[in-house]
Each structure stands twice: as structure tokens, then as C-alpha cells.
């Protein structure tokens, strides 16, 4: 889930940035410090949106930079448990498929791909279902559910599943939808005629 959060921090503005206006120097220093950083409880920081307030700066002994207390807003992405996400398959391996979900990658373990007996084709890097004939390959777009999230220092793990109803490769879902429509109407089925008694 994408969120905009308000953060308080102290930021070091190096002497090389003294030629800029204060707000620009602080904003650039915050970008260097925060953007792309993975923080537990926050997720990955995508963007420093704005600098809300800059306090009085201090010069510390032995450091020519100025340290400012700052309030600022950041745009973050943090996948939440049971969240439904849409992503693209970027790699298929023997033990599962890696999915690009927004700015992060998640993994669908082979056991979570589909409700079917699944075979891995190493030559073509695909998974296929024995009965459904569904195939998962690189480049496919999938709808998945987040089933595990683990954020640590500079690393993360996101577990996904496509086994539940309404989840999977878009082409599977389209095929399933068409199959249900056919079962309801039936091929070549005509509306039933009502015969009135006595006629």
C-alpha cells in the first residue's frame, strides 16, 4: 500500500550545498538520505514529497556541515498482509515465480501457484497445471494476495499466493469467466417454452 507519511529527523547539509537556498539544500540532503531506503514499519521510501518545517541549524565540533531538525513528508510503499496486488512475472525458477509489485519484488512459491498438480518446464521456464492446462511464464500479469511480509535491515521478503478464487494470471481469470458464462447459457441452448394447459 502506498502512503504519505510525515517524519521528523535531523539532516546533515554538507558545505557543498551551502550555495543553494536553504530549502533546496535540505530537500536534496533528505533525498540522498531517505530515497530508496527500506525501513521496518515504513517499507521502502520512494520520494521525499516536501519539506514542511526546518528548525535552527547547528554546527558540530569537527564537522563543517550544518545539522537541521526537519519535518518532511515522504511517499512510501509497504505491502500489507492479505492485500490484493497486481504485478508482472519477472523470473520463473524451479521453486517459484518472482513478481514485480510496484517498486518491490515478491515471490509465489510453487505450492502457491494454482489449485492443480503443477509441473515445471526448465527448458521454457514455465509452470503448467495438469488438469487446468494453465501456464505461468515470464511476462504474465497476475493478481495475487500478500500472505507474508518480512522487512529487515536493507532487505525484505514478500510472499504471494495465486491459489485462491479470483487470483492468478489474467488470461486464466478470463478463461474461467468465459467457462462460467458458457455453463450458465450452454452451447446452442434455447429459452424454454412454457406450454399452457389445455392448449
Buried (B, 14 or more C-beta within 10 A) or exposed (E): EEEEBEBEEEBBBBEEBEEBEBEEBBBBBBEBEBBEBBBEEBBBBBBBBBBEEBEEBEEEEEEEBBBBBBBBBBBBBBBEEEBEBEBEBEEBEEEBBBBEBBEBBBBBBBEBBBBBEBEBEEEEBBBBBEEBEBBBBBEBEBBBBBBBBEBEEEEBEBBBBBBBEEBBBEBBBEBBEEEEEEEEEEEEEEEEEEEEEEE
